[in-house]
């Protein structure tokens, strides 16, 4: 095990995560964190010089549809629901002085 996590680091992580852990829970969390860091170190040993970075494991193209207006400008019908209107818009009470 190359990665050793100190008591101070565990306390700091607990404060950041807003966790109150018992001694047994702290030791279990320390062991888990050390194992994770060891695994990351092992991954860093891999030669990735020929591997292109990717954002997704599957080839994903733009899956968004075109932004096409389907309902048009129906301002008159929309403003029929307004309690008050002014210059083709909803009139609302002033909220900022």
Secondary structure, DSSP 8 states (H G I E B T S, - for coil): ------HHHHHHHHHHTT----HHHHHHHHHHHHHHHHHHHHHHTS--TT----S-SS-----------SS---HHHHHTT-SSEETTEE-------
